[in-house]
Amino acid sequence: MRKIILISVLIFAVISIGLFSFIKSNPALMRGTIGSSGDKQAVVISIGNEGFSDVEINDVLINNNEEPLDKKIQVSNPLKGFIVAVDFDGEAREYGITNIEDVIIEPNTAPLSQLEKVNNGTATEDDKSYSLSIINDKEINEVIINYRYLGLSFEKNIPIQH
């Protein structure tokens, strides 16, 4: 009896470690196209969830872990697309500008799969696509996204090319 319990515990531990390693090595948050204003003080990054559970963004920092002036998420669809916003008023509101803490990124919304739907003619206005919009008073060279997936914390660094 004692042997069976020990073997069961070992099998559970091996499966848990394997699952943890798989999740850590295959993060769910994917990025797509990056757009920016001419002075690189406004950036939009297409993002999505390639996983099978929701992704929740905890924080977004720029450059050397600095807080940007403002940051939001655009919730749109692949047919409408996104806007590089230098402020979050006016025309930008038509693109689903939302506070980061109010949005959960649903599964199967990776930018590449959204692009494939557009190219195949199967994209609809009901499909959700997401982008991160960041505004700063200095040039943005890097975006650091801290997020949670399946209860684990992840960090994604995205360099902004010049």
N, C-alpha and C positions, 0 to 999 in steps of 0.2 A: 504494500500500500504506500509506504514511504517513497519507494522508488518511482511509482506512478506520479505522485505529487511533484517530486523533484524534476522528472522529465517534462511534465506539463508546464511547470514554472520556467524551465529552460526554453522550451518551444515558444512560449508566450514572449519571453525576453528577446529571443532571436527575431521573431516576427515584428515586435515593437521597434527594435533597433533598425531593422530593414525598412519598415514603413517610414520611420522618422528620417532615415538617410535618403530614401526616395523623394520624400516631400521637400527636404532641404536642397537636394540637388536639382529638382525640377520646379522652380518657383512658378506660381500661377500668373503673376502680373507680367504682361507683355507690353512692349511699346512698339509703336509704328512710326508714322511720319512725324517729323519735327518741323515746325514753322516758327518764324520769329520776325519781329519788326527790324527795320534797317539798323537801328542802334543796339539791337539785341537786349533791350530792356523789357520787352514783352515776348513771351515764348508760349507756344501751344504744342503739347505733346499728345499724340493719339495713344491711348492706353486701353487695355482690355484684359479680360480674365480667361486664361486658357485652361483653368482647372475645372473641378467639378463641384466646388463650393464657393460661397461668396468671398470677395476680397474687400477688406475695409482699410482705407487709407487713414493712418494715424497722424502723419505730419509730412510736410514738404519743406525742404530747405534748399538753399542754393549755394553755389561756390564753396566756400570754406565753412559749411554748416551754419550759414547765416539765414536769418528769417527774411523772406522777401516782403516788399510793401504789401502785396495782396496776392492771394492764391484762391482759385476756385476750380470747380469741375464743370465742364460743359457736358450735358446729357443730350445727345442728338440722335440722329439715325444716319446710316451710311449714305443715303440719298441726299441729305441736306449738308452734311459735312460740318466743319468747324470754322471758327473765325479767330484770327490773331487779334486779340483785344488789347488796346492800350489803356482802356478803362472798362469797367463792368456796367456802365450805364448805356442807354440808347440802344443802338443796333445789336450790341452784344447780348442783350436780354432775350432776343429772338432765338438765340442758340442754346437755350437751356442752362444759362449760367446758374450754378448752385453752390452753396457752401459745401466744402469737402466733407464735413462731419455728417451732412444730411444724405450722402450718397453711398450706397453699397454697390460695388461693381459685380454684376451678375456673371455666372459662368457662361462659357461659349460666346464671349464677346471680344476675342482676340482681334486686333486690327487686321491681321493677315486673312482671317476667315471672313471678316466684314468686306475686305477688298475682293475676295473671291466671289462673294455673293453679288457684289456690284458688277463685276466682270461677267458673271454668268447670267445676269438679269434676274436673279432671284431675291435681291434685296428689297425690303419693304419699309414703309415708314414705322412699322411696329418693331423692327429690329432696333436694339439699343446700341449706341456707340458712345464712347467716353473719351474725353481729352482733358488734360490738365492744363490750366491757363495760369500763368505766373506773370506778375508785373513787379518791376523793381526800378529803383532810381539809378542803378548802375548796371553795366553789362552782365548778363547771365552766362556763365561759362559751363556750369554743371548744375543738374537738378538731382536732388537726393530724395527719394520717396521711401518713407517708412510705412509699412503696411502689415496687416495681419491676415493670415490664411490658415484655416484649420487650427486656430488657437496658437499658431506659431508666429513669431515676429520675423520680418524680412526687411532688407534694405536693398533698394535698386538705385544705382548711380547711373545717370544718363549724361554723357558729355554733350555739350551744345557746340557743334562745329561752326567755324567762322568762315 
